[in-house]
């Protein structure tokens, strides 16, 4: 019987910590809304995330395989070209991904 009370207590503590951690950003939003550090993070984090993902993806290409990584490199080129042309992240990622997938699934002669 005491095991049930211990589990219920541990669960209550976990729920309380989760609620506090989830509510904290909304409570302190007014005080840190115009903080210079937060503004800089909001400006640079998307670029940093994209750079990390691009480095990860480009290091996983098999350049010694049958297609020598050509579909992936063309996909990257299409993504960069569309993004520079339209400045739309969703459109550029979607078109680059479609180009890469189509080239990877098309048999080369």
Helices and strands as residue ranges (DSSP letters): H 2-32, H 36-59, H 70-86, H 89-105
